[in-house]
Amino acid sequence: MVDADLRKPTVHYTFRLDNLTGLSNILVGEQTIEEPVSFSDVENLDIISCSPIPPNPAELLGSKKMRKFIADAKSQYDMIIFDTPPVLAVTDAQILANMVDGSILVIRSGVTEKEAVQYRQKQNYSAQCSTTAKNPNQTIIITMVQNNQNK
């Protein structure tokens, strides 16, 4: 799992890791892909934190170094999951969606507006139409529903 939310990273909080080194360091050439990897308590789950927040997140995510990082990660891992900022908030998630094999759009029932989801779907369709990859980007939508029993 890679924390690609270079604006408000949270993966390191979730897994109780430091955020001293990570993806930003790799993308600016300060580290290799192996150096910032942390091992989690979850079997077969390695984590790369965001690292210090860079001044140019969208530029880093859209860079050739990001494409190289993805290629290197694919050669070392069976699956890479990128945690990104909300797709409607900034362009970062869409930039990354154009480089990966698929996207999962997590929406909250009763919170996320239907029009926002439809807008995101149109954005993804445009990205698919412009790609030359064998497997155009696909979006899977997962809806989160609050369990009222735990309140």
PyMOL commands that set and color helices and strands:
alter all, ss='L'
color gray80, all
select helices_A, chain A and resi 11-14+23-27+57-61+64-76+92-97+114-130+148-150
alter helices_A, ss='H'
color red, helices_A
select strands_A, chain A and resi 2-3+37-39+46-48+82-83+102-108+138-144
alter strands_A, ss='S'
color yellow, strands_A
deselect
rebuild
show_as cartoon
